[in-house]
Amino acid sequence: MASMIVEIRRAFAIVIMASLASGGIVIAEINQLLSISGIAVVIALAVIMMTRLCSVARQNAETLAKPFVALAEGRTDIRFPTVTPNHEASAMMAAGQSLLPRVVEGLRTTAAFQNGTTPRIVLGPQGVELCNQAAHDIVGDSLADLVAGLERWRSAGASGVVEIADHTLSPHSTAIVGPDGAKLGHAVELVDLSDQIALNHEVETVVLRAALGDLSQRVTVEGRRGTARALAEDVNRLLVTISKVVDDLATQLEGLATGDLTRRIDGMYEGVFARLKGDFNGTAIKLAAVVKQIGTAADHLNHIAGEVTASSMELSERGEKHAASMEEAAAALEELTATVRQNSTNAQQANVFAAQARDTAGSSAQVVTNAIAAMGRIEDSSIRIGAIVGMIEEIAFQTNLLALNAAVEAARAGDAGKGFAVVAQEVRNLAQRSADASKEIKGLIAESGREVTSGAQLVKNAGNALEQITGSIHQVAAIVEEIALATREQSTGIDQVTLTISELDEATQKNAALVEESAATAQSLEHQAAALNDQMAFFLLDAAQAQGPARHAALVLGTKIDHQVFRQNVIDSIVGKNNLTADKLPDHHCCRLGKWYDSVEEPLVKGSPWFTALLEPHKRVHASGKAALSCHASGNGSGRQQALDVLGDASEQVLEILDSLARDIREGH
């Protein structure tokens, strides 16, 4: 009997737990149910007593027992039979009938507890008194582990989770208290967080992959229910939307990367995605307008550059001719300067000589004057000598007369006068010779006088001529001095002119060099303008331009930039500016250049021998890039450098081939 009462109270505890779990009752109702449990005990006792009443007929006992048997089977469509008021079972049937609604409600609550999807257990003094199917599905044979985990959880202050059989459970405990306030046990609701944790982990993984650029991952929806399924579907829906937006944007950006400015995003989006669509399309439209304006400006610049180049070339030619003329003029002027300088030197020397001649003429005039004076004195001396000679002649004549008289007297004297006659004769002879000599001297003196007079006249005439010559020499000296002065001034002026011409020649040479540089700059500008036009052809503004040679040539030149970026990424990864590794390096088919190469169908491009020649060096670029990154990762410095050398050579060859291919396409090979 006691064990039956315990089972009945346990059943009602389960009912209470189920009600708590389902939220169907509140604490006030718990006490009512506990009261009902007491009534249920009475009913059970009545049933037992009734079955044991030997005084009641067997048929009546079966009739009275049917409602209780139906309740025991879980049926709720029963009705307690009406018995005679005085019958000993009348009170029992009446009590059963009045309690039937609450008992039915308790049975239904118990059924809901057992069949509920939320794991729930009831803990009593003896451990787990009740475990619904949902909890049993989770716990299985690990019920003891669950109880131990719950004890640890309660010891930790009812915080944290309980790990049981690959499940993570979050317990929520509610105390069960009897009518007398006694604590009957705990109703524990187990919230299985395993699916939520798995969902969170899966969502975290998917989001992480999405953050790394992989939008192909999805959260598993199958097998999930409720909010977990809704969350998985929402995350997947978000990923699909983002993936579509990114795919659209990537496709259009890839078009922009190839210069196609006609691309637009046409998908229907809302919110920020619609704004992104509008911003991209607006940017593409504006970029197309800007590129068109730049193209127009490039054409105009190319035209102007051509004119500037032609003008600069003509100006350069004129400058060269002018410089040559100036150089010739400078050379001629230098020769003239040398001549004038020589003339100036000669004039100065002539001036010196004229001065010397003037001085000499002055000295000669003085000599002539002195000579004239001397001649005058000689003439005077000759006159005096003539007078003396005349006196001597007179003396000789007188002596001759005396000798003649002496001879006459000697003759008179006879023999005594012979000696005297001889002396007289000798004196006479001497007188005669003296007279003859005096006569001869007188003739000589006369002739000398005449010669002196003639010489004096000649000297006088020479003096007059010399005076005239001296005057002329003075005039010549003055003129020569003026010529020398003028020549010096002329030489100085010519030196200044020569210096000016030299400076002008130097300036002309510099101007010619500047004009030549300007011509080269203009020519370079023309080439740059042509290159700009080639680059502008890279941008597709009209679909009709898509198949033109200029467009294909521009696409070829555009791949040069992609190739240079690829090569720089490899180098940057080696120097630590990038994180590219050998396994992440695309092969020669997957880079931008390779994708373009594999997608080309235009015969104008594929038919060029340069297109075929591009393949092998492009392969070497990727192979050497992988080798360089692998050697860098393994610390093989020499191998890395060797691979980089191969990469550099192959890359330069690729760039040269691309230039030749673009030129071949433009010329129509």
Secondary structure, DSSP 8 states (H G I E B T S, - for coil): -HHHHHHHHHHHHHHHHHHHHHT---HHHHHHHHHHHHHHHHHHHHHHHHHH-TTS-HHHHHHHHHHHHHHHTT----------TTSTTHHHHHHHHHHHHHHHHHHHHHHHHHH-SS-EEEEETTEEEEE-HHHHHHHTT-HHHHHHHHHHHHHTTS-S-EEETTEEEEEEEEEEE-TTS-EEEEEEEEEE-HHHHHHHHHHHHHHHHHHTT--------TT--HHHHHHHHHHHHHHHHHHHHHHHHHHHHHHHHTTBTT--------HHHHHHHHHHHHHHHHHHHHHHHHHHHHHHHHHHHHHHHHHHHHHHHHHHHHHHHHHHHHHHHHHHHHHHHHHHHHHHHHHHHHHHHHHHHHHHHHHHHHHHHHHHHHHHHHHHHHHHHHHHHHHHHHHHHHHHHHHHHHHHHGGGGHHHHHHHHHHHHHHHHHHHHHHHHHHHHHHHHHHHHHHHHHHHHHHHHHHHHHHHHHHHHHHHHHHHHHHHHHHHHHHHHHHHHHHHHHHHHHHHHHHHHHHHHHHHHHHHHHHHHHHHTTSB-SGGGTTSHHHHHHHHHHHHHHHHHHHHHHHHHHHTS----GGGS--TTTSHHHHHHHH---HHHHTSHHHHHTHHHHHHHHHHHHHHHHHHHHT-HHHHHHHHHHHHHHHHHHHHHHHHHHHHHHTT-
